[in-house]
Amino acid sequence: MSHRLTYAQLSRILGRPDGYIARHIREQIPYELAQAERARAAEFFGVPGPYLDAPPRKSERQARAEQRRFRPNYHTVLRRAT
């Protein structure tokens, strides 16, 4: 069975404001959904509860290293063709 929902519709199913799930996916705020919200979503989608658990948190050091790795390098100077 396929479910076609918008993030706003899923947020409403969880009893939250429309932008709740979109912000969770985009910015990881909150980092993980509450147990009751995961249980409600799992019941709606017909999947086991642990299927929707969050991955383990990274240490602060690992998170900073990952941010540095993907930061664009703005020190490169581009020359204009003359």
ZIKA-V303510 format. One record per pair of residues at least 24 apart in sequence whose C-alpha atoms are under 10 Angstrom apart, sorted by the first residue. I is the first residue (numbers start at 0). J is the second residue. Records with the same first field share a line. If there is no record, write none. Layout:
# ZIKA-V303510
I=J + J
This chain:
# ZIKA-V303510
0=44 + 45
1=44
2=43 + 44
9=40 + 43
10=36 + 40
12=36 + 39 + 40 + 43
13=37 + 38 + 39 + 40 + 43
14=39
30=54 + 56
31=55 + 56
